């Protein structure tokens, strides 16, 4: 902990921060000819689970919004 509290010495390297908009532009990578990305079964399952979850949560929001708008009548409380 004492090492963190010591003041910087003259031997420390100075770092300069350059904003990305002020930096020299570099050539972008080409994505032509790459094809579709291979997914492992674990990643495929995770993405499917996320998709089902997002669809279910969207359905809950739509149902709640319609019930607050009294679209379903009084029996849907």
C-alpha positions as CSV (number, residue, x, y, z in Angstrom):
1,X,0.0,0.0,0.0
2,X,2.9,2.3,0.6
3,X,4.0,1.9,-3.0
4,X,0.8,3.4,-4.2
5,X,1.1,6.5,-1.9
6,X,4.6,7.4,-3.0
7,X,5.0,10.5,-5.2
8,X,6.2,9.9,-8.8
9,X,10.0,10.1,-9.3
10,X,11.8,11.6,-12.3
11,X,12.5,8.0,-13.6
12,X,8.8,7.4,-14.2
13,X,7.7,7.3,-17.8
14,X,5.4,10.1,-18.9
15,X,2.3,9.0,-20.8
16,X,0.5,11.2,-23.2
17,X,-3.2,10.7,-23.9
18,X,-4.2,11.3,-27.5
19,X,-7.9,11.6,-28.3
20,X,-9.0,9.2,-31.1
21,X,-10.4,12.1,-33.1
22,X,-7.0,13.9,-33.0
23,X,-5.0,10.7,-33.8
24,X,-3.7,9.8,-37.3
25,X,-6.3,7.6,-39.1
26,X,-5.3,4.1,-39.8
27,X,-6.5,1.8,-42.6
28,X,-9.6,-0.2,-41.8
29,X,-9.6,-4.0,-42.1
30,X,-11.5,-5.5,-45.0
31,X,-14.3,-7.9,-44.1
32,X,-14.8,-9.2,-47.6
33,X,-14.6,-12.9,-48.0
34,X,-14.8,-13.7,-44.3
35,X,-18.1,-15.6,-44.4
36,X,-20.3,-16.4,-41.5
37,X,-18.8,-16.8,-38.0
38,X,-18.6,-20.3,-36.5
39,X,-20.5,-20.5,-33.2
40,X,-19.8,-23.1,-30.5
41,X,-22.8,-24.9,-29.1
42,X,-22.4,-23.0,-25.8
43,X,-22.5,-19.6,-27.6
44,X,-25.4,-20.7,-29.7
45,X,-27.4,-21.8,-26.6
46,X,-26.5,-18.5,-24.8
47,X,-27.7,-16.4,-27.8
48,X,-30.9,-18.5,-28.1
49,X,-31.6,-18.1,-24.4
50,X,-31.0,-14.3,-24.6
51,X,-33.4,-14.1,-27.6
52,X,-36.1,-16.0,-25.8
53,X,-35.6,-13.8,-22.7
54,X,-35.9,-10.6,-24.7
55,X,-39.0,-11.8,-26.5
56,X,-40.6,-12.7,-23.1
57,X,-39.7,-9.4,-21.5
58,X,-41.1,-7.5,-24.5
59,X,-44.3,-9.5,-24.2
60,X,-44.5,-8.6,-20.5
61,X,-44.0,-4.9,-21.3
62,X,-46.7,-5.0,-24.0
63,X,-49.1,-6.8,-21.8
64,X,-48.6,-4.4,-18.9
65,X,-48.9,-1.4,-21.1
66,X,-52.2,-2.7,-22.6
67,X,-53.5,-3.6,-19.2
68,X,-52.8,-0.1,-17.9
69,X,-54.6,1.3,-20.9
70,X,-57.6,-0.9,-19.9
71,X,-57.7,-2.7,-23.2
72,X,-58.6,-6.0,-21.5
73,X,-61.3,-4.6,-19.3
74,X,-61.6,-4.9,-15.5
75,X,-61.2,-8.6,-15.2
76,X,-57.5,-8.5,-16.2
77,X,-56.3,-6.8,-13.0
